[in-house]
Amino acid sequence: MTSSQNDEFTSRLSPRIFVLEPDDEVRPLLKQNLQTWGYHVTLAIDEADALQRVEGGRDRFDLILLNQYKQSIEQCIAIGQQIRQHTVLDSRAPILILAERYGADLEGQDIRVGANEYVSYLEDGQQLKLILQRLCPVY
């Protein structure tokens, strides 16, 4: 098996995460971390880009990850639900929002805010890795 065939085989076995990350500085770092942790990553830079990428439902994703960038948690959840409706996803596929603005009392917490919607108030990258392993495990 060639290296490219092996990469393709691995990406088909890896859980697939759809990431909406508007921040140009954060996006490549987030993608690199997710790939290092064993995930296949598809990126979008904004809501319009995300909906265009999932149009037609060609791709299957196991989790939708959004950064709360200049939006409310509610707006992020609504965007995640729109993305979920346009992909080949089980309606139970998790949506994970990375909160951007929060008080010290929330830091380090992961909170379920809907049937399969979660908000993570990240303390560090390890917390992201742990919640992803819970919601979308890599085997």
Biotite code that builds the C-alpha atoms (Angstrom):
import biotite.structure as struc

atoms = struc.array([
    struc.Atom([0.000, 0.000, 0.000], chain_id="A", res_id=1, res_name="MET", atom_name="CA", element="C"),
    struc.Atom([1.437, 3.395, -0.961], chain_id="A", res_id=2, res_name="THR", atom_name="CA", element="C"),
    struc.Atom([1.610, 6.288, 1.475], chain_id="A", res_id=3, res_name="SER", atom_name="CA", element="C"),
    struc.Atom([-1.294, 8.122, -0.200], chain_id="A", res_id=4, res_name="SER", atom_name="CA", element="C"),
    struc.Atom([-3.411, 4.950, -0.227], chain_id="A", res_id=5, res_name="GLN", atom_name="CA", element="C"),
    struc.Atom([-2.631, 4.449, 3.456], chain_id="A", res_id=6, res_name="ASN", atom_name="CA", element="C"),
    struc.Atom([-3.616, 8.074, 4.224], chain_id="A", res_id=7, res_name="ASP", atom_name="CA", element="C"),
    struc.Atom([-6.890, 7.625, 2.314], chain_id="A", res_id=8, res_name="GLU", atom_name="CA", element="C"),
    struc.Atom([-7.614, 4.331, 4.125], chain_id="A", res_id=9, res_name="PHE", atom_name="CA", element="C"),
    struc.Atom([-6.860, 5.916, 7.506], chain_id="A", res_id=10, res_name="THR", atom_name="CA", element="C"),
    struc.Atom([-9.037, 8.956, 6.777], chain_id="A", res_id=11, res_name="SER", atom_name="CA", element="C"),
    struc.Atom([-11.991, 6.693, 5.933], chain_id="A", res_id=12, res_name="ARG", atom_name="CA", element="C"),
    struc.Atom([-11.596, 4.922, 9.279], chain_id="A", res_id=13, res_name="LEU", atom_name="CA", element="C"),
    struc.Atom([-10.999, 8.058, 11.331], chain_id="A", res_id=14, res_name="SER", atom_name="CA", element="C"),
    struc.Atom([-13.944, 9.884, 12.829], chain_id="A", res_id=15, res_name="PRO", atom_name="CA", element="C"),
    struc.Atom([-14.806, 12.868, 10.641], chain_id="A", res_id=16, res_name="ARG", atom_name="CA", element="C"),
    struc.Atom([-15.193, 16.294, 12.219], chain_id="A", res_id=17, res_name="ILE", atom_name="CA", element="C"),
    struc.Atom([-16.625, 19.306, 10.437], chain_id="A", res_id=18, res_name="PHE", atom_name="CA", element="C"),
    struc.Atom([-15.006, 22.438, 11.878], chain_id="A", res_id=19, res_name="VAL", atom_name="CA", element="C"),
    struc.Atom([-16.289, 25.984, 11.482], chain_id="A", res_id=20, res_name="LEU", atom_name="CA", element="C"),
    struc.Atom([-13.429, 28.220, 12.624], chain_id="A", res_id=21, res_name="GLU", atom_name="CA", element="C"),
    struc.Atom([-13.401, 31.856, 11.441], chain_id="A", res_id=22, res_name="PRO", atom_name="CA", element="C"),
    struc.Atom([-10.111, 32.786, 13.138], chain_id="A", res_id=23, res_name="ASP", atom_name="CA", element="C"),
    struc.Atom([-7.241, 32.559, 10.636], chain_id="A", res_id=24, res_name="ASP", atom_name="CA", element="C"),
    struc.Atom([-4.671, 32.072, 13.409], chain_id="A", res_id=25, res_name="GLU", atom_name="CA", element="C"),
    struc.Atom([-6.573, 29.377, 15.300], chain_id="A", res_id=26, res_name="VAL", atom_name="CA", element="C"),
    struc.Atom([-7.804, 27.370, 12.275], chain_id="A", res_id=27, res_name="ARG", atom_name="CA", element="C"),
    struc.Atom([-4.485, 25.729, 11.243], chain_id="A", res_id=28, res_name="PRO", atom_name="CA", element="C"),
    struc.Atom([-3.535, 24.944, 14.847], chain_id="A", res_id=29, res_name="LEU", atom_name="CA", element="C"),
    struc.Atom([-6.922, 23.409, 15.578], chain_id="A", res_id=30, res_name="LEU", atom_name="CA", element="C"),
    struc.Atom([-6.776, 21.322, 12.407], chain_id="A", res_id=31, res_name="LYS", atom_name="CA", element="C"),
    struc.Atom([-3.271, 20.109, 13.248], chain_id="A", res_id=32, res_name="GLN", atom_name="CA", element="C"),
    struc.Atom([-4.288, 19.111, 16.784], chain_id="A", res_id=33, res_name="ASN", atom_name="CA", element="C"),
    struc.Atom([-7.409, 17.290, 15.602], chain_id="A", res_id=34, res_name="LEU", atom_name="CA", element="C"),
    struc.Atom([-5.443, 15.375, 12.963], chain_id="A", res_id=35, res_name="GLN", atom_name="CA", element="C"),
    struc.Atom([-2.753, 14.496, 15.500], chain_id="A", res_id=36, res_name="THR", atom_name="CA", element="C"),
    struc.Atom([-5.493, 13.085, 17.736], chain_id="A", res_id=37, res_name="TRP", atom_name="CA", element="C"),
    struc.Atom([-6.697, 10.846, 14.887], chain_id="A", res_id=38, res_name="GLY", atom_name="CA", element="C"),
    struc.Atom([-9.564, 12.819, 13.352], chain_id="A", res_id=39, res_name="TYR", atom_name="CA", element="C"),
    struc.Atom([-10.242, 13.536, 9.690], chain_id="A", res_id=40, res_name="HIS", atom_name="CA", element="C"),
    struc.Atom([-11.007, 17.272, 9.477], chain_id="A", res_id=41, res_name="VAL", atom_name="CA", element="C"),
    struc.Atom([-13.034, 19.367, 7.042], chain_id="A", res_id=42, res_name="THR", atom_name="CA", element="C"),
    struc.Atom([-12.740, 23.121, 7.599], chain_id="A", res_id=43, res_name="LEU", atom_name="CA", element="C"),
    struc.Atom([-15.039, 26.051, 6.909], chain_id="A", res_id=44, res_name="ALA", atom_name="CA", element="C"),
    struc.Atom([-14.290, 29.698, 7.613], chain_id="A", res_id=45, res_name="ILE", atom_name="CA", element="C"),
    struc.Atom([-17.820, 31.052, 8.076], chain_id="A", res_id=46, res_name="ASP", atom_name="CA", element="C"),
    struc.Atom([-21.483, 30.054, 7.963], chain_id="A", res_id=47, res_name="GLU", atom_name="CA", element="C"),
    struc.Atom([-21.834, 30.563, 4.187], chain_id="A", res_id=48, res_name="ALA", atom_name="CA", element="C"),
    struc.Atom([-18.686, 28.522, 3.510], chain_id="A", res_id=49, res_name="ASP", atom_name="CA", element="C"),
    struc.Atom([-19.922, 25.789, 5.860], chain_id="A", res_id=50, res_name="ALA", atom_name="CA", element="C"),
    struc.Atom([-23.309, 25.501, 4.173], chain_id="A", res_id=51, res_name="LEU", atom_name="CA", element="C"),
    struc.Atom([-21.699, 25.481, 0.733], chain_id="A", res_id=52, res_name="GLN", atom_name="CA", element="C"),
    struc.Atom([-19.318, 22.683, 1.769], chain_id="A", res_id=53, res_name="ARG", atom_name="CA", element="C"),
    struc.Atom([-22.131, 20.478, 3.090], chain_id="A", res_id=54, res_name="VAL", atom_name="CA", element="C"),
    struc.Atom([-24.616, 21.260, 0.313], chain_id="A", res_id=55, res_name="GLU", atom_name="CA", element="C"),
    struc.Atom([-26.003, 18.124, -1.261], chain_id="A", res_id=56, res_name="GLY", atom_name="CA", element="C"),
    struc.Atom([-25.125, 15.928, 1.703], chain_id="A", res_id=57, res_name="GLY", atom_name="CA", element="C"),
    struc.Atom([-22.159, 14.247, -0.004], chain_id="A", res_id=58, res_name="ARG", atom_name="CA", element="C"),
    struc.Atom([-20.028, 14.056, 3.103], chain_id="A", res_id=59, res_name="ASP", atom_name="CA", element="C"),
    struc.Atom([-20.646, 12.227, 6.332], chain_id="A", res_id=60, res_name="ARG", atom_name="CA", element="C"),
    struc.Atom([-19.483, 13.767, 9.601], chain_id="A", res_id=61, res_name="PHE", atom_name="CA", element="C"),
    struc.Atom([-19.444, 12.318, 13.094], chain_id="A", res_id=62, res_name="ASP", atom_name="CA", element="C"),
    struc.Atom([-19.298, 15.649, 14.927], chain_id="A", res_id=63, res_name="LEU", atom_name="CA", element="C"),
    struc.Atom([-19.668, 19.365, 14.179], chain_id="A", res_id=64, res_name="ILE", atom_name="CA", element="C"),
    struc.Atom([-17.255, 21.689, 15.988], chain_id="A", res_id=65, res_name="LEU", atom_name="CA", element="C"),
    struc.Atom([-17.828, 25.447, 16.017], chain_id="A", res_id=66, res_name="LEU", atom_name="CA", element="C"),
    struc.Atom([-15.901, 28.271, 17.613], chain_id="A", res_id=67, res_name="ASN", atom_name="CA", element="C"),
    struc.Atom([-18.112, 30.922, 19.224], chain_id="A", res_id=68, res_name="GLN", atom_name="CA", element="C"),
    struc.Atom([-16.488, 33.744, 17.285], chain_id="A", res_id=69, res_name="TYR", atom_name="CA", element="C"),
    struc.Atom([-18.369, 37.047, 17.659], chain_id="A", res_id=70, res_name="LYS", atom_name="CA", element="C"),
    struc.Atom([-21.698, 35.215, 18.086], chain_id="A", res_id=71, res_name="GLN", atom_name="CA", element="C"),
    struc.Atom([-23.908, 34.036, 20.897], chain_id="A", res_id=72, res_name="SER", atom_name="CA", element="C"),
    struc.Atom([-24.001, 30.405, 21.967], chain_id="A", res_id=73, res_name="ILE", atom_name="CA", element="C"),
    struc.Atom([-27.575, 30.240, 20.636], chain_id="A", res_id=74, res_name="GLU", atom_name="CA", element="C"),
    struc.Atom([-26.484, 31.509, 17.205], chain_id="A", res_id=75, res_name="GLN", atom_name="CA", element="C"),
    struc.Atom([-23.699, 28.909, 17.098], chain_id="A", res_id=76, res_name="CYS", atom_name="CA", element="C"),
    struc.Atom([-26.096, 26.106, 17.998], chain_id="A", res_id=77, res_name="ILE", atom_name="CA", element="C"),
    struc.Atom([-28.506, 27.236, 15.258], chain_id="A", res_id=78, res_name="ALA", atom_name="CA", element="C"),
    struc.Atom([-25.664, 27.258, 12.711], chain_id="A", res_id=79, res_name="ILE", atom_name="CA", element="C"),
    struc.Atom([-24.567, 23.800, 13.855], chain_id="A", res_id=80, res_name="GLY", atom_name="CA", element="C"),
    struc.Atom([-28.116, 22.508, 13.490], chain_id="A", res_id=81, res_name="GLN", atom_name="CA", element="C"),
    struc.Atom([-28.319, 23.936, 9.952], chain_id="A", res_id=82, res_name="GLN", atom_name="CA", element="C"),
    struc.Atom([-25.065, 22.203, 9.045], chain_id="A", res_id=83, res_name="ILE", atom_name="CA", element="C"),
    struc.Atom([-26.323, 18.963, 10.584], chain_id="A", res_id=84, res_name="ARG", atom_name="CA", element="C"),
    struc.Atom([-29.527, 19.151, 8.492], chain_id="A", res_id=85, res_name="GLN", atom_name="CA", element="C"),
    struc.Atom([-27.533, 19.523, 5.255], chain_id="A", res_id=86, res_name="HIS", atom_name="CA", element="C"),
    struc.Atom([-25.127, 16.624, 5.786], chain_id="A", res_id=87, res_name="THR", atom_name="CA", element="C"),
    struc.Atom([-25.438, 12.877, 5.891], chain_id="A", res_id=88, res_name="VAL", atom_name="CA", element="C"),
    struc.Atom([-25.697, 12.945, 9.654], chain_id="A", res_id=89, res_name="LEU", atom_name="CA", element="C"),
    struc.Atom([-27.713, 11.190, 12.237], chain_id="A", res_id=90, res_name="ASP", atom_name="CA", element="C"),
    struc.Atom([-29.842, 13.814, 13.980], chain_id="A", res_id=91, res_name="SER", atom_name="CA", element="C"),
    struc.Atom([-28.071, 12.719, 17.155], chain_id="A", res_id=92, res_name="ARG", atom_name="CA", element="C"),
    struc.Atom([-24.610, 13.686, 15.853], chain_id="A", res_id=93, res_name="ALA", atom_name="CA", element="C"),
    struc.Atom([-23.088, 15.988, 18.469], chain_id="A", res_id=94, res_name="PRO", atom_name="CA", element="C"),
    struc.Atom([-22.534, 19.690, 17.995], chain_id="A", res_id=95, res_name="ILE", atom_name="CA", element="C"),
    struc.Atom([-19.719, 21.076, 20.127], chain_id="A", res_id=96, res_name="LEU", atom_name="CA", element="C"),
    struc.Atom([-19.346, 24.824, 20.628], chain_id="A", res_id=97, res_name="ILE", atom_name="CA", element="C"),
    struc.Atom([-16.024, 26.179, 21.861], chain_id="A", res_id=98, res_name="LEU", atom_name="CA", element="C"),
    struc.Atom([-17.040, 29.145, 24.006], chain_id="A", res_id=99, res_name="ALA", atom_name="CA", element="C"),
    struc.Atom([-14.992, 32.249, 23.480], chain_id="A", res_id=100, res_name="GLU", atom_name="CA", element="C"),
    struc.Atom([-16.350, 34.582, 26.137], chain_id="A", res_id=101, res_name="ARG", atom_name="CA", element="C"),
    struc.Atom([-17.060, 33.388, 29.658], chain_id="A", res_id=102, res_name="TYR", atom_name="CA", element="C"),
    struc.Atom([-16.360, 34.070, 33.301], chain_id="A", res_id=103, res_name="GLY", atom_name="CA", element="C"),
    struc.Atom([-13.797, 32.322, 35.464], chain_id="A", res_id=104, res_name="ALA", atom_name="CA", element="C"),
    struc.Atom([-16.605, 30.335, 37.111], chain_id="A", res_id=105, res_name="ASP", atom_name="CA", element="C"),
    struc.Atom([-17.235, 28.472, 33.828], chain_id="A", res_id=106, res_name="LEU", atom_name="CA", element="C"),
    struc.Atom([-13.614, 27.810, 32.854], chain_id="A", res_id=107, res_name="GLU", atom_name="CA", element="C"),
    struc.Atom([-12.867, 24.112, 32.505], chain_id="A", res_id=108, res_name="GLY", atom_name="CA", element="C"),
    struc.Atom([-16.516, 23.046, 32.245], chain_id="A", res_id=109, res_name="GLN", atom_name="CA", element="C"),
    struc.Atom([-18.323, 21.150, 29.508], chain_id="A", res_id=110, res_name="ASP", atom_name="CA", element="C"),
    struc.Atom([-22.065, 21.768, 29.576], chain_id="A", res_id=111, res_name="ILE", atom_name="CA", element="C"),
    struc.Atom([-24.818, 19.954, 27.709], chain_id="A", res_id=112, res_name="ARG", atom_name="CA", element="C"),
    struc.Atom([-27.231, 22.584, 26.380], chain_id="A", res_id=113, res_name="VAL", atom_name="CA", element="C"),
    struc.Atom([-29.497, 20.452, 24.185], chain_id="A", res_id=114, res_name="GLY", atom_name="CA", element="C"),
    struc.Atom([-30.206, 16.863, 23.218], chain_id="A", res_id=115, res_name="ALA", atom_name="CA", element="C"),
    struc.Atom([-26.824, 16.564, 21.487], chain_id="A", res_id=116, res_name="ASN", atom_name="CA", element="C"),
    struc.Atom([-25.413, 20.064, 21.766], chain_id="A", res_id=117, res_name="GLU", atom_name="CA", element="C"),
    struc.Atom([-22.546, 20.897, 24.082], chain_id="A", res_id=118, res_name="TYR", atom_name="CA", element="C"),
    struc.Atom([-20.606, 23.997, 25.072], chain_id="A", res_id=119, res_name="VAL", atom_name="CA", element="C"),
    struc.Atom([-17.020, 23.660, 26.224], chain_id="A", res_id=120, res_name="SER", atom_name="CA", element="C"),
    struc.Atom([-15.438, 26.424, 28.278], chain_id="A", res_id=121, res_name="TYR", atom_name="CA", element="C"),
    struc.Atom([-11.881, 25.374, 27.568], chain_id="A", res_id=122, res_name="LEU", atom_name="CA", element="C"),
    struc.Atom([-9.182, 25.621, 30.164], chain_id="A", res_id=123, res_name="GLU", atom_name="CA", element="C"),
    struc.Atom([-6.644, 23.967, 27.858], chain_id="A", res_id=124, res_name="ASP", atom_name="CA", element="C"),
    struc.Atom([-6.247, 21.739, 24.796], chain_id="A", res_id=125, res_name="GLY", atom_name="CA", element="C"),
    struc.Atom([-6.386, 18.571, 26.880], chain_id="A", res_id=126, res_name="GLN", atom_name="CA", element="C"),
    struc.Atom([-9.976, 19.381, 27.832], chain_id="A", res_id=127, res_name="GLN", atom_name="CA", element="C"),
    struc.Atom([-10.910, 19.563, 24.139], chain_id="A", res_id=128, res_name="LEU", atom_name="CA", element="C"),
    struc.Atom([-9.239, 16.223, 23.499], chain_id="A", res_id=129, res_name="LYS", atom_name="CA", element="C"),
    struc.Atom([-11.136, 14.602, 26.384], chain_id="A", res_id=130, res_name="LEU", atom_name="CA", element="C"),
    struc.Atom([-14.600, 15.848, 25.376], chain_id="A", res_id=131, res_name="ILE", atom_name="CA", element="C"),
    struc.Atom([-13.957, 14.810, 21.767], chain_id="A", res_id=132, res_name="LEU", atom_name="CA", element="C"),
    struc.Atom([-12.964, 11.328, 22.948], chain_id="A", res_id=133, res_name="GLN", atom_name="CA", element="C"),
    struc.Atom([-16.251, 11.146, 24.858], chain_id="A", res_id=134, res_name="ARG", atom_name="CA", element="C"),
    struc.Atom([-18.456, 12.432, 22.028], chain_id="A", res_id=135, res_name="LEU", atom_name="CA", element="C"),
    struc.Atom([-16.571, 11.073, 19.016], chain_id="A", res_id=136, res_name="CYS", atom_name="CA", element="C"),
    struc.Atom([-14.024, 8.429, 20.054], chain_id="A", res_id=137, res_name="PRO", atom_name="CA", element="C"),
    struc.Atom([-11.014, 7.457, 17.961], chain_id="A", res_id=138, res_name="VAL", atom_name="CA", element="C"),
    struc.Atom([-10.424, 3.702, 18.028], chain_id="A", res_id=139, res_name="TYR", atom_name="CA", element="C"),
])
